[in-house]
């Protein structure tokens, strides 16, 4: 197996996005695919105390593990230009939520893709910072990723653009608009109308890839109003072993605090239908204690559509250390069916 093939195999086994898809329609340049997954598990453990110091129950529970259903659409406009769209829902599959049904529109966007000029998209989609920078660490189904993920100043009212790959380089830019339109003075936020921008560049060549990004992490999007930076890369040492290393930092705010520097190191080993992951993080907070965290997982692919898994994660967050490390370790085990 070549290294490029290894990357595809590991992604198919570990990615939280479904890689299975069935084509419903494919004629005259128009294509419609349906995809999804049903994932069930049992979870338990984790901190016995919340961030406020209150004791909480950490017993075992039957859970849904981010089941979803989606459609991908595309239409060939010219030999170089394609129009595309994507719509994806998340649902809670372990309960009979007849009053709820789908509980989240996870993706809903449209765009134009050109091999010569790049890709432009608008709507509700994973942040481009995540797609081009922090994604190498997103190998866990649930907890385990400490770098910023898919929703970072994204997921709705967003426009993004990324260039075609040129000599291994791809650059990206995205803006998200927080509007006050239609709100009364009492309903408006103290920050008012805000536009949050993010951008960066990725270099990918053979078994090596590295991405750098910067995000205006505004308060209305859950940030502290300061800049966030990330430099994250991955390298396939052999056909079976890949490693990842990253640093993410955010400036401290005089009003909201929130400054930190996170360093992460991890790896994935695959052999046959098996894959194993392990990651370690050190988090140095500007206002607070330094902490360490780790995560590990094992995954077995029974078939191309069905896999089973077990994951462990110790967040080791300050203020939640009243228990021993063994007591606060979160665990999850279960199975997924992809379609």
C-alpha positions as CSV (number, residue, x, y, z in Angstrom):
1,X,0.0,0.0,0.0
2,X,1.4,3.4,-0.9
3,X,1.4,6.2,1.6
4,X,-1.4,8.1,-0.3
5,X,-3.5,4.9,-0.1
6,X,-2.8,4.7,3.6
7,X,-4.2,8.2,4.2
8,X,-7.4,7.2,2.4
9,X,-7.7,4.0,4.4
10,X,-7.2,5.7,7.7
11,X,-9.7,8.4,6.8
12,X,-12.3,5.9,5.8
13,X,-11.9,4.2,9.2
14,X,-11.6,7.1,11.5
15,X,-13.3,10.2,9.9
16,X,-16.4,11.4,11.7
17,X,-17.9,12.3,8.3
18,X,-19.5,9.4,6.4
19,X,-17.4,8.2,3.5
20,X,-20.2,5.9,2.1
21,X,-22.5,7.3,-0.5
22,X,-25.2,6.0,-2.9
23,X,-25.9,7.8,-6.1
24,X,-29.6,8.5,-6.6
25,X,-29.3,10.4,-9.9
26,X,-26.5,10.9,-12.4
27,X,-27.5,12.1,-15.8
28,X,-26.4,15.0,-18.2
29,X,-23.9,16.4,-15.7
30,X,-26.2,16.4,-12.7
31,X,-25.5,14.1,-9.8
32,X,-27.3,13.5,-6.5
33,X,-25.8,11.3,-3.7
34,X,-27.3,10.3,-0.4
35,X,-25.1,9.3,2.6
36,X,-25.3,8.9,6.3
37,X,-24.6,6.8,9.3
38,X,-26.4,5.3,12.3
39,X,-24.0,5.1,15.3
40,X,-24.9,3.7,18.8
41,X,-22.7,3.3,21.8
42,X,-22.4,3.2,25.6
43,X,-20.6,6.1,27.3
44,X,-19.5,6.6,30.9
45,X,-16.9,8.2,33.2
46,X,-15.7,11.7,32.9
47,X,-15.4,14.3,35.6
48,X,-17.7,13.9,38.6
49,X,-17.7,17.7,39.1
50,X,-18.7,20.4,36.7
51,X,-16.8,23.6,36.1
52,X,-18.7,25.3,38.9
53,X,-17.6,22.5,41.4
54,X,-21.0,20.8,41.6
55,X,-21.1,17.0,41.7
56,X,-22.7,15.4,38.7
57,X,-23.5,11.8,37.8
58,X,-21.0,10.1,35.5
59,X,-22.6,6.7,35.2
60,X,-22.9,4.6,32.0
61,X,-25.5,5.6,29.4
62,X,-26.7,4.3,26.1
63,X,-26.0,7.1,23.6
64,X,-26.3,8.1,20.0
65,X,-22.8,8.8,18.5
66,X,-23.6,11.6,16.1
67,X,-25.8,9.8,13.6
68,X,-26.6,11.8,10.4
69,X,-28.2,11.8,7.0
70,X,-27.2,14.0,4.1
71,X,-27.3,14.8,0.4
72,X,-24.5,15.9,-2.0
73,X,-25.5,17.6,-5.2
74,X,-23.4,18.8,-8.2
75,X,-24.0,20.0,-11.7
76,X,-21.5,20.4,-14.5
77,X,-21.8,24.0,-15.9
78,X,-18.7,23.9,-18.1
79,X,-15.7,21.7,-18.5
80,X,-14.0,23.8,-15.7
81,X,-16.9,24.9,-13.6
82,X,-19.2,22.9,-11.3
83,X,-22.1,24.1,-9.2
84,X,-22.6,22.1,-6.0
85,X,-24.7,21.9,-2.8
86,X,-24.8,19.9,0.4
87,X,-27.5,19.3,3.0
88,X,-26.9,17.3,6.1
89,X,-29.0,16.7,9.3
90,X,-28.0,15.2,12.6
91,X,-30.5,13.1,14.5
92,X,-30.6,11.3,17.9
93,X,-31.0,7.7,17.0
94,X,-31.0,6.1,20.4
95,X,-34.4,7.5,21.4
96,X,-37.9,7.9,20.0
97,X,-37.8,11.7,19.5
98,X,-41.1,11.9,17.8
99,X,-41.5,15.6,18.9
100,X,-38.0,16.4,17.7
101,X,-37.0,14.4,14.6
102,X,-33.8,15.8,13.2
103,X,-32.1,18.0,15.9
104,X,-29.6,19.9,13.8
105,X,-28.9,21.1,10.3
106,X,-25.3,20.4,10.3
107,X,-24.4,21.4,6.7
108,X,-26.4,23.4,4.3
109,X,-24.5,25.3,1.6
110,X,-24.1,25.9,-2.1
111,X,-21.1,27.0,-4.2
112,X,-19.1,27.0,-7.4
113,X,-15.9,25.0,-8.0
114,X,-13.4,25.8,-10.7
115,X,-10.1,23.9,-11.3
116,X,-8.6,27.1,-12.6
117,X,-10.0,29.7,-10.2
118,X,-10.8,27.8,-7.0
119,X,-13.9,27.2,-4.9
120,X,-16.5,29.7,-3.5
121,X,-19.2,28.6,-1.1
122,X,-21.8,30.2,1.1
123,X,-24.1,29.0,3.9
124,X,-23.7,26.7,6.8
125,X,-20.4,24.7,6.6
126,X,-17.4,23.5,8.6
127,X,-14.9,26.3,9.2
128,X,-12.1,26.4,6.6
129,X,-9.7,26.8,9.5
130,X,-10.8,23.3,10.6
131,X,-10.7,21.8,7.1
132,X,-7.2,23.1,6.3
133,X,-5.5,23.4,9.7
134,X,-6.8,21.4,12.6
135,X,-8.4,18.4,10.8
136,X,-5.4,16.1,11.2
137,X,-6.2,15.8,14.9
138,X,-9.9,15.1,14.4
139,X,-9.6,11.3,14.6
140,X,-12.0,10.7,17.5
141,X,-15.8,10.1,17.3
142,X,-16.5,12.0,20.5
143,X,-14.1,13.6,23.0
144,X,-10.4,13.8,22.3
145,X,-9.9,16.8,20.0
146,X,-8.6,19.9,22.0
147,X,-7.8,22.0,19.0
148,X,-10.7,24.1,17.6
149,X,-13.1,22.2,15.5
150,X,-15.8,22.5,12.8
151,X,-17.9,25.3,14.3
152,X,-15.1,27.8,14.9
153,X,-16.6,31.2,13.7
154,X,-18.6,29.3,11.0
155,X,-21.7,27.2,10.7
156,X,-24.2,29.7,9.2
157,X,-24.2,33.1,7.5
158,X,-20.7,32.3,6.2
159,X,-18.9,32.8,2.9
160,X,-15.6,31.0,2.1
161,X,-13.1,30.7,-0.7
162,X,-10.1,28.5,-1.3
163,X,-7.7,28.5,-4.1
164,X,-6.8,25.5,-6.4
165,X,-3.8,23.6,-5.2
166,X,-0.6,25.0,-6.8
167,X,2.7,23.2,-6.2
168,X,1.2,21.8,-3.0
169,X,-0.1,25.1,-1.6
170,X,-3.8,26.0,-1.0
171,X,-4.9,29.2,0.7
172,X,-8.3,30.0,2.1
173,X,-10.4,32.9,3.4
174,X,-13.7,32.9,5.2
175,X,-16.0,35.5,6.8
176,X,-19.0,35.0,9.1
177,X,-21.6,37.7,9.6
178,X,-23.4,38.2,12.9
179,X,-26.4,40.4,12.2
180,X,-28.6,42.6,14.4
181,X,-31.3,43.1,11.7
182,X,-34.8,43.1,13.1
183,X,-33.8,43.2,16.8
184,X,-35.0,45.8,19.2
185,X,-32.6,47.9,21.2
186,X,-33.2,45.7,24.2
187,X,-32.5,42.5,22.1
188,X,-29.3,43.7,20.5
189,X,-26.0,42.5,21.9
190,X,-23.3,44.7,23.4
191,X,-21.0,43.8,20.5
192,X,-23.5,44.8,17.9
193,X,-23.1,43.7,14.2
194,X,-19.9,41.7,13.8
195,X,-18.0,40.2,10.9
196,X,-15.5,37.4,11.9
197,X,-12.7,36.6,9.4
198,X,-10.4,33.7,9.1
199,X,-7.7,32.7,6.7
200,X,-4.5,30.8,6.1
201,X,-2.6,28.4,3.9
202,X,-1.9,24.7,3.7
203,X,1.0,22.9,2.1
204,X,0.5,19.2,1.1
205,X,3.0,17.0,-0.7
206,X,3.1,13.3,-0.6
207,X,2.9,12.0,3.0
208,X,3.5,15.5,4.5
209,X,1.0,18.3,5.1
210,X,1.0,21.4,7.3
211,X,-1.5,24.2,7.7
212,X,-1.3,27.6,9.2
213,X,-4.4,29.7,10.0
214,X,-5.5,32.8,11.9
215,X,-9.1,33.4,13.2
216,X,-10.7,36.6,14.5
217,X,-12.3,34.8,17.4
218,X,-15.1,37.3,18.1
219,X,-17.2,37.3,21.4
220,X,-20.5,36.7,19.6
221,X,-19.1,33.4,18.2
222,X,-18.0,32.2,21.6
223,X,-14.5,33.6,21.5
224,X,-12.8,36.3,23.6
225,X,-12.6,39.0,20.9
226,X,-8.9,38.2,20.2
227,X,-6.9,36.5,17.5
228,X,-6.5,32.8,17.4
229,X,-3.6,31.1,15.6
230,X,-2.8,27.5,14.6
231,X,0.1,25.6,13.0
232,X,-0.7,21.9,12.6
233,X,0.9,19.2,10.5
234,X,0.9,15.5,9.8
235,X,3.4,13.1,8.3
236,X,3.1,9.4,7.3
237,X,6.4,7.8,8.5
238,X,5.5,4.4,7.1
239,X,2.7,2.7,5.3
240,X,1.1,1.9,8.7
241,X,2.2,4.8,11.0
242,X,1.3,8.5,10.7
243,X,2.2,11.2,13.2
244,X,0.7,14.7,13.9
245,X,2.0,17.7,15.7
246,X,0.4,21.1,16.3
247,X,0.3,24.3,18.2
248,X,-2.7,26.6,18.8
249,X,-2.6,29.9,20.6
250,X,-5.0,32.7,21.4
251,X,-4.3,36.2,22.7
252,X,-5.5,37.1,26.1
253,X,-8.3,39.6,26.5
254,X,-8.3,42.2,29.2
255,X,-12.1,41.8,29.6
256,X,-12.8,38.2,28.8
257,X,-9.4,36.5,29.5
258,X,-9.3,33.3,27.5
259,X,-5.6,33.4,26.4
260,X,-3.9,30.0,26.0
261,X,-1.3,28.0,24.2
262,X,-2.0,24.4,23.4
263,X,0.6,21.9,22.1
264,X,-0.6,18.5,20.7
265,X,1.2,15.4,19.6
266,X,-0.4,12.2,18.3
267,X,-0.3,9.3,16.0
268,X,-2.3,6.6,14.2
269,X,-1.2,3.0,13.5
270,X,-3.2,0.8,11.2
271,X,-2.9,-2.8,10.4
272,X,-5.4,-4.8,8.3
273,X,-8.9,-3.9,9.6
274,X,-7.5,-2.4,12.8
275,X,-6.5,1.2,13.6
276,X,-5.2,2.6,16.8
277,X,-4.9,6.3,17.8
278,X,-3.3,8.2,20.7
279,X,-2.9,11.9,21.4
280,X,-1.4,14.0,24.1
281,X,-2.0,17.7,24.8
282,X,-0.4,20.3,27.1
283,X,-2.6,23.5,27.7
284,X,-0.9,26.5,29.2
285,X,-3.6,29.1,30.1
286,X,-2.7,32.8,30.6
287,X,-5.2,33.0,33.5
288,X,-5.3,29.6,35.1
289,X,-3.5,26.4,35.7
290,X,-1.5,24.5,33.1
291,X,-3.0,21.1,32.4
292,X,-2.5,18.0,30.4
293,X,-4.9,15.8,28.4
294,X,-4.8,12.6,26.5
295,X,-7.0,10.5,24.3
296,X,-6.8,7.0,22.8
297,X,-8.9,4.8,20.6
298,X,-9.1,1.4,18.9
299,X,-11.3,0.7,15.8
300,X,-12.1,-2.5,13.9
301,X,-13.6,-2.5,10.5
302,X,-15.9,-5.5,10.2
303,X,-16.9,-4.5,6.6
304,X,-16.8,-1.5,4.4
305,X,-20.1,-0.3,5.9
306,X,-19.8,-1.5,9.6
307,X,-17.2,-0.8,12.3
308,X,-16.8,-1.0,16.0
309,X,-14.8,1.1,18.4
310,X,-13.7,2.0,21.9
311,X,-12.3,5.4,23.0
312,X,-10.8,6.9,26.2
313,X,-10.3,10.6,27.0
314,X,-9.0,12.5,30.0
315,X,-9.6,16.2,29.6
316,X,-7.7,17.0,32.9
317,X,-9.2,20.5,32.9
318,X,-8.4,22.9,35.9
319,X,-11.1,23.0,38.5
320,X,-12.1,19.3,37.8
321,X,-9.3,17.5,39.6
322,X,-11.2,16.4,42.7
323,X,-11.1,12.9,41.4
324,X,-8.2,10.7,40.5
325,X,-7.2,10.4,36.8
326,X,-8.8,7.0,36.6
327,X,-12.1,8.3,38.0
328,X,-12.4,11.2,35.5
329,X,-11.5,9.3,32.4
330,X,-14.3,9.3,29.8
331,X,-15.0,6.1,27.9
332,X,-17.1,5.3,24.9
333,X,-17.7,2.0,23.0
334,X,-20.1,1.2,20.2
335,X,-20.7,0.5,16.5
336,X,-21.5,2.5,13.3
337,X,-23.2,1.5,10.1
338,X,-22.5,3.7,7.1
339,X,-24.7,4.1,4.0
